[in-house]
Amino acid sequence: MQRVCFLLRVKPDRLDEYKAAHRTVWPEMRDALSRHGWHNYSLFLADDGLLVGYVETEDFDRAVAGMQTEEVNARWQAAMKDLFQPLETGAADTSLLTLEQVFYLP
């Protein structure tokens, strides 16, 4: 199982909108994430907009690619894109800056 940590930046003036959207993640989006191997998925948000994500998955590249096949993901990404600082690819889920794991205590 891979443990993946990633970073993004939410616009500081859009933090409340971002948090509100994640209080009510669409059931079909939650189902798609689960179907494509996103487990123990967590998001943490700092007051300055730093977003830290954590997910456990068998294969992160496959999990991201699988979500690209989902229509619900396209709708979710379109709804969220304006809440982020400029994104390298135009969508948050393909602009993730992943961090190298340097320590793990099981």
C-alpha angles and dihedrals in degrees: 000000000000120000109207128190120189140177136219134159124238117201106260092229091054100051095109092051091049092050092046092052091053094050087065106032107175113261091231090054091051089049092050092050091051092046091054095050105264104150131172087007112180135172125201122192128199124207091252092057099261106149118199118191129192128189137166117214141150092240120006096196090052091046091053092044091049091056089053088067093057120096090205089058091054089053092046093049091049091051093049103039097089091054092066134077109253109308122220094226099024093252129076097223093059096039097062116140103215120206127221114247108232101170138023129177110194 
